[in-house]
Amino acid sequence: MVIIYCEASIAPEKQSEYIEKLNESGIVAATNTEPGNISYELLCSPSVPGRMFIVERWENPSALPAHMRSKNFKALTKLNAEYGVKATHTMYEAKALN
């Protein structure tokens, strides 16, 4: 399994509108249906305004090139640029310990 952990920031006064647009677009729901996707979630910090996290889980690394070419990824990239979202990500390979 591959886990992608992304930390993002947005101007706090834009965060509500951004989340509303993201929900209206269906990007998160559609990404969760992509081949190889286990889960894809966007979370907002309850203590730091404008701080967000995306946590993605994929069956294997071979699912990622198609995801990065998908209309969902392109739409998120466009929305992030429109709202000035800055993000960094780290990718991990994980295996179950049990």
DAMOHU-V545949 format. One line per field, one symbol per residue. phi: phi as a letter, one per 40 degrees, with the letter a starting at -180 (. if undefined). psi: psi as a letter, one per 40 degrees, with the letter a starting at -180 (. if undefined). burial: b if it has 24 or more other ideal C-beta (glycine too) atoms within 12 Angstrom, else e. Layout:
phi: ???
psi: ???
burial: ???
//
This chain:
phi: .bbbbbbbbaddcbcdcdcccccccgdcccccbcdgccaabbbbccbbdgcbbbbbbbdaccccdcccccccccccdcccccbgcbababbbcbbccb
psi: ihhhhhhiiihdeedddddddddddedddddeeihehdihhhihheehhehiihhihidideeddddeeiddddddddddddefhhiiihhihiiie.
burial: ebbbebebbbeeebbeebbebbeeeebbeebeebebbeebebeeeeeeebebbbbbbbeeeebbeebeebebbeebeebbeebebebeeeeeeeeeee
//
